């Protein structure tokens, strides 16, 4: 099969072995795969990953190594954390398999990812995608789920003032997720054209250089940069909550003094469950403006280069 491989250097291969699904897993033919900032951080050393990166996809189940064959031939998306699901695992028993200490993570930790023609995933990770949802939109389920994860971690009320920091693809999808709360949302970024994409959600948008000295109940940092942390802290109210969404490979110095002085609660937020995200997509919301460009399989390296470009939106690879 064709795949992108990373081992100190990213390269394109046309002759990788098609994986065999172990018991309880399915073989999935990838239709479309997205490139995430985490994939880019992996090429800088994040998690020490070697293998096939990628964790955003939609595909078709071609084979199932299980008595349950109900998803055979179905188009699916898949949650990226593969938990042990053992009865003595406290995290799995609490439906927190994405924190299972024995988990593998698609394209990030000990499991080859979806920037390839085929992957395997446990059946319990898969959700069927309705026929009327285009491949490009279905591929956004994983990053959109990361936005909805915030709503699992925090109670956000209509009375709350919320600031989203960062107008990249993740920040825009977080806006969609938080817009379902009815909260008073302000979104700050560097690019007026990107902020324009979420104005229909009823939020207020502000360019970074026009940001007033205002503090918010909840601040979500989604810049992908260490400097975004200091900015976000400075705009969080005393005893407010700061949600961190960025994963950055490089070590950075950050000033924690304001966090202590203002008694700010910091919430790390990573992967989310797919069901809320997929239900939101089913409403027919138009997420297509977040997709910048789709590349054919043979141009996967070019796709990765565009995704690395500062200011790019979602870049995808078509494996059809």
HELIX and SHEET records of a PDB file:
HELIX    1   1 UNK A   37  UNK A   42  1                                   6    
HELIX    2   2 UNK A   46  UNK A   48  5                                   3    
HELIX    3   3 UNK A   90  UNK A   93  1                                   4    
HELIX    4   4 UNK A   97  UNK A   99  5                                   3    
HELIX    5   5 UNK A  123  UNK A  125  5                                   3    
HELIX    6   6 UNK A  135  UNK A  138  1                                   4    
HELIX    7   7 UNK A  141  UNK A  153  1                                  13    
HELIX    8   8 UNK A  169  UNK A  178  1                                  10    
HELIX    9   9 UNK A  179  UNK A  181  5                                   3    
HELIX   10  10 UNK A  192  UNK A  196  1                                   5    
HELIX   11  11 UNK A  199  UNK A  201  5                                   3    
HELIX   12  12 UNK A  208  UNK A  210  5                                   3    
HELIX   13  13 UNK A  227  UNK A  234  1                                   8    
HELIX   14  14 UNK A  257  UNK A  261  1                                   5    
HELIX   15  15 UNK A  274  UNK A  282  1                                   9    
HELIX   16  16 UNK A  288  UNK A  290  5                                   3    
HELIX   17  17 UNK A  297  UNK A  299  5                                   3    
HELIX   18  18 UNK A  300  UNK A  308  1                                   9    
SHEET    1   A 2 UNK A   3  UNK A   6  0                                        
SHEET    2   A 2 UNK A  10  UNK A  13 -1                                        
SHEET    1   B 5 UNK A 118  UNK A 122  0                                        
SHEET    2   B 5 UNK A  25  UNK A  35 -1                                        
SHEET    3   B 5 UNK A  56  UNK A  64 -1                                        
SHEET    4   B 5 UNK A  75  UNK A  78 -1                                        
SHEET    5   B 5 UNK A 126  UNK A 128 -1                                        
SHEET    1   C 4 UNK A 118  UNK A 122  0                                        
SHEET    2   C 4 UNK A  25  UNK A  35 -1                                        
SHEET    3   C 4 UNK A 314  UNK A 318 -1                                        
SHEET    4   C 4 UNK A 291  UNK A 296  1                                        
SHEET    1   D 2 UNK A  81  UNK A  82  0                                        
SHEET    2   D 2 UNK A 104  UNK A 105 -1                                        
SHEET    1   E 6 UNK A 204  UNK A 207  0                                        
SHEET    2   E 6 UNK A 184  UNK A 189  1                                        
SHEET    3   E 6 UNK A 161  UNK A 165  1                                        
SHEET    4   E 6 UNK A 216  UNK A 221  1                                        
SHEET    5   E 6 UNK A 236  UNK A 244  1                                        
SHEET    6   E 6 UNK A 265  UNK A 268  1                                        
END                                                                             
